[in-house]
Amino acid sequence: MTHAAAELRMPQSSMSRRIHALEKELGIPLLIHDGRVVRLTAAAQRLALHLREPLRQLDLVIDEVTGDADPDHGTVRFGFPLTMGTGRVPDLLAQFRRRHPGIRVLLKQAHGSALGADLLAGALDLAIVIPAPVRLRHARIGTQRIQVVVPDGHRLADARHPRLADLAGETFIANPPSYNLRQLTEAWCNDAGFTPDVAFEVTEFATIRELISRGLGIALLPHDERPTPGLTELPLAGEQFSRDIALAWSAAIEAPPTRRLSGFLLEHFD
């Protein structure tokens, strides 16, 4: 309580009276007194959790209208897909950090639907999302080609551009059904005249590649900047095997540091 009162720059007695008044108004206890230790009740924890984002948005509005917003200092909560943990995105984040050392970027990796849900809930400020979330403001920033990945020595390993129909009868390793790439894999295979035989469902793309290298199946995956030993990546015949990459914004107000990062990504992502 002493530390909290000092942070709020008010006497501890005044803070205690305000908390008691809030408890009386809400009709629920907010604090648990255990000797000299004070803890939040479960209800108080839920209340604090749901109030943080509205209060953060209020601070952003006040900063914007009063001209106090600092574009070169602050925090951006940024998400990007599991398939982009190597290569271009880490390179861009490193470049952005060198240009704007005062901006802290909190990173989260997840699949597209989870990133979209976090943006809608206000848990993320900005994200690279595949596919683009239709309910949020977004801009297309690139294309991700999908290839077939087979173990070295596979019957198709020497094919330059195999047809998807050539994969009929193969054992597939894929993401769970909620993942966009799994849905595309099933749709493309059905269009080619067969249903993929998915023997393993895996969330981590690195694990999928490890399983392929051990001869447990094949998969449709985006190109990996860091090749896994024992694997061969083959571009499929046809132009339809790709996904749009989008930069998407939270439904909340875009803070100046977020605008710095979004502008940088729009300019440099290719």
Buried (B, 14 or more C-beta within 10 A) or exposed (E): BEEEBEEEEEEBEEBBEEBEEEBEEEEEEBBEEEEEEBEBBEEBEEBEEEEEBEEBBEBBEEBBEEEEBEBEEBBBBBBBBBBBBBBBBBEBBEEBEEEBEEBEBEEBBBBBBBBBEBBBEBBBBBBBBBBBBEEBBBEEBBEBEBBBBBBEEBEBEEBEEBBBEBBBEBBBBBBEEEBBBBBBBBEBBEEBEBEBEBEBBBEEBBEBBBBBBEBBBBBBBBBBEEEBEBBBBBBBBEEEBBBBBBBBBBEBBBBBBBBBBBEBBEEEBE
